Amino acid sequence: MQPAPVQRQDEIFCVVDRDDHVLGYRTRAECHADATLIHRSISVIVETSEGMLFQRRSLRKDSSPGSWDVACSGHVDGEETYAEAAVRELGEELGYHGPPPEHLGTLLTELENETEMAGVFRLRADGPFGLMLPEVIGLGIFSADDWPTPLTPSAQLVINFALGSDPYAKLA
């Protein structure tokens, strides 16, 4: 018997067009079954004094299980704003409740099985951060020339975007 996923498939996501205008609301299951449904997400890059913080995703995630990702990522729930989702996800995934992250902008991420309008944030902090099971099964701080592998496809796009380079450059 397979363990239950760590996400509820009936969560409600905000569906948007390519200009990030709200079109309506659909479930996680619907959005992940149809890559044409662009839904909002957030990614928070955490820069510590020792390097960049990454999380290892649960083996029970419905996408990229066990892969490394930016320190915090998740979906925007219903009518939540990108900033509200970033603060909520920092608490849920890292146990962090300090000053909020800086919003860097939004990025359309078109992956093989889903399309997201990602609000990208940066947090410069040394924590405290905690391992929040079961969503996150590992945390690590890595230098810019030694990122963990495998990285989720969206993590590479988000990092490139945050660093000011073409988000799709390293995917070719």
C-alpha positions in Angstrom: 0.0 0.0 0.0 1.3 3.5 -1.0 1.4 6.1 1.7 -1.0 9.0 1.3 0.3 12.1 -0.5 1.2 15.0 1.8 -1.1 17.3 -0.2 -4.8 17.4 -0.3 -6.1 17.0 -3.9 -9.1 19.1 -3.2 -7.1 22.3 -2.3 -8.4 25.3 -4.3 -5.9 27.1 -6.5 -6.3 30.4 -8.3 -6.2 30.0 -12.1 -4.9 32.9 -14.1 -4.1 33.8 -17.7 -0.6 34.6 -19.0 -0.9 38.2 -17.7 -1.8 36.9 -14.2 -5.4 38.0 -14.4 -7.7 35.8 -12.3 -9.9 33.4 -14.4 -11.4 31.4 -11.6 -10.6 28.6 -9.1 -9.9 24.9 -9.6 -8.6 22.1 -7.4 -5.0 20.9 -7.1 -6.1 17.7 -8.9 -7.6 19.6 -11.8 -4.6 21.9 -12.1 -2.0 19.1 -12.0 -4.0 17.0 -14.5 -4.2 19.9 -17.1 -1.0 21.8 -17.9 -3.1 24.5 -19.7 -4.5 25.6 -16.3 -2.0 28.3 -15.1 -2.1 28.4 -11.4 -0.3 30.6 -8.9 2.6 29.4 -6.8 5.4 31.0 -4.7 9.1 30.2 -4.4 11.3 31.8 -1.7 15.0 31.7 -2.1 16.7 31.9 1.4 20.2 33.4 1.5 22.0 32.8 4.8 25.4 34.1 5.8 26.8 30.6 4.9 25.1 30.1 1.5 21.7 29.3 0.0 19.2 27.2 1.9 17.6 24.3 0.0 14.9 21.8 1.0 14.6 18.2 0.1 11.0 17.4 -0.9 9.0 14.6 0.7 9.0 11.3 -1.1 5.2 11.6 -0.9 4.9 14.8 -3.0 2.9 14.6 -6.2 5.6 16.3 -8.2 9.4 15.9 -8.0 9.3 13.7 -4.9 12.7 13.5 -3.2 14.2 16.2 -5.3 15.9 19.3 -3.9 14.1 22.6 -4.2 14.5 26.2 -3.2 14.1 26.7 0.5 10.4 27.2 0.4 7.8 26.7 -2.4 4.1 26.1 -2.6 0.8 27.1 -4.1 -1.2 30.2 -3.6 -4.5 29.1 -1.9 -7.8 30.5 -3.3 -7.9 34.3 -2.9 -4.6 34.5 -1.0 -1.9 37.0 -2.3 1.5 35.9 -3.3 3.0 37.7 -0.2 0.5 36.0 2.1 1.3 32.6 0.6 5.0 33.2 0.9 4.7 34.0 4.7 2.4 31.0 5.2 4.6 28.6 3.4 7.7 29.8 5.3 5.9 28.9 8.5 4.6 25.5 7.2 7.8 24.3 5.5 10.6 25.9 7.6 9.0 26.9 10.9 10.1 30.5 10.1 8.2 33.4 11.6 10.5 36.4 11.2 10.5 39.4 8.9 8.8 38.7 5.5 10.7 38.0 2.3 11.2 40.5 -0.5 9.1 40.1 -3.6 11.3 39.9 -6.7 8.6 39.5 -9.3 6.6 36.8 -11.1 7.7 34.2 -13.5 5.6 32.0 -15.8 7.0 28.4 -15.4 6.0 26.1 -18.2 6.9 22.5 -17.2 5.9 19.2 -18.9 3.1 18.5 -16.5 2.0 21.9 -15.1 2.1 25.6 -15.7 2.5 28.0 -12.8 2.7 31.8 -12.4 5.3 31.9 -9.7 5.7 34.7 -7.3 9.5 34.7 -6.6 10.7 36.0 -3.2 14.1 36.4 -1.5 14.7 36.2 2.2 18.1 37.1 3.7 18.1 35.4 7.2 20.0 32.9 9.3 16.8 31.5 10.8 15.9 29.9 12.9 14.7 27.2 10.5 13.3 23.8 11.3 12.7 20.6 9.5 8.9 20.5 9.1 8.0 16.9 8.4 6.3 15.4 6.4 6.4 18.0 3.6 10.2 18.6 3.9 12.6 15.7 4.6 15.9 17.6 4.5 17.5 21.0 4.7 20.9 22.0 3.6 23.0 25.1 3.0 25.0 25.1 -0.2 27.4 27.5 -1.9 26.6 28.9 -5.3 29.0 26.6 -7.1 27.8 23.4 -5.3 24.0 23.3 -5.5 22.4 19.9 -4.6 21.1 17.5 -7.2 18.7 16.6 -8.5 17.0 20.1 -8.4 13.4 20.3 -9.3 12.9 21.8 -12.8 11.1 24.9 -11.3 13.9 25.5 -8.8 16.5 26.0 -11.6 14.1 28.5 -13.4 13.4 30.4 -10.2 17.1 30.6 -9.2 18.0 31.9 -12.7 15.2 34.4 -12.6 16.3 35.7 -9.1 19.9 35.9 -10.2 18.9 38.0 -13.2 19.7 35.5 -15.9 17.5 33.9 -18.5 15.4 31.5 -16.5 15.4 29.0 -19.4 19.1 29.2 -20.2 20.3 26.2 -18.2 17.5 23.9 -19.3 18.6 23.4 -22.9 
